[in-house]
Amino acid sequence: MKLYINLARAVAQSLEMIFEEGRYADKVIEKVLKQNSKWGARDRRFIAETTYDIVRWYRLLQTLTDTPANDYWSLIGCWCILHNIELPDWEEFRELSPKKINERLEKFRPIRRIHESIPDWLDNLGEQELGSRWDEELHALNDEAEVVLRANTLKITSNGLRQVLRDEGVECSTLNDFPDALVLKQWIQKNGNSMNLKNVPAVQMPPTSKHGLLNLPRPLSASKILPIVCYWMYPAPGLAC
């Protein structure tokens, strides 16, 4: 992947508004993308992905670069190095060395709160509450969540829904412990606003969704919980919330 100067500037601008003006990341990204409406889907995904990632991994990136807190170009360069994106020969990246970045990454790998990029208080709380399980739980929290659909069993079985979705070009798999759930192998793109922030193909919201055969939980953090809750609630015709 090639890094373009206009996209890097957009990310740097977004980071400045988030960290120095105290604005919400989603509102900042929305504003930046609106200001540049001619950008294509790939460029927009890059800006959103990179900005969110740098905000999330700020402590680790800032530690690896060992630069001032507001040196956003160094953070962008470090993010590129960690994602195997070749750094262009720009003045903003002259002080960055991929070799030194990777050496510091190995140096700080044993320090959990830095390697997982969380504040000290959260690391202390997690260790206090979960003990030896904290390492595994924290690492899992940094994994990207799967997108899980729930089959509306009042109208269709999960296997039936899987076949319908396959006919519509949407591939998914089942979860052994939760018979109502289907895991998407592709992200869904709805109303032209792609949720695909990673390099995973996006598909349009299938027509099936308009017939009440499935539910796509919002936000995505709840996508794996809702099928579990609904399964144990034993929904039946005539029940009201």
Secondary structure, 3 states (H helix, E strand, C coil): CCCCHHHHHHHHHHHHHHHHCCCCHHHHHHHHHHHCCCCCHHHHHHHHHHHHHHHHCHHHHHHHHCCCCCCHHHHHHHHHHHCCCCCCCCHHHCCCCHHHHHHHHHHHCCCHHHHCCCCHHHHHHHHHHHHHHHHHHHHHHCCCCCCEEEECCCCCCHHHHHHHHHHCCCCEEEECCEEEEEEECCEEEECCEECCCCCCCEEECCHHHHHCCEECCCCHHHCCCHHHHHHHHCCCCCCCC
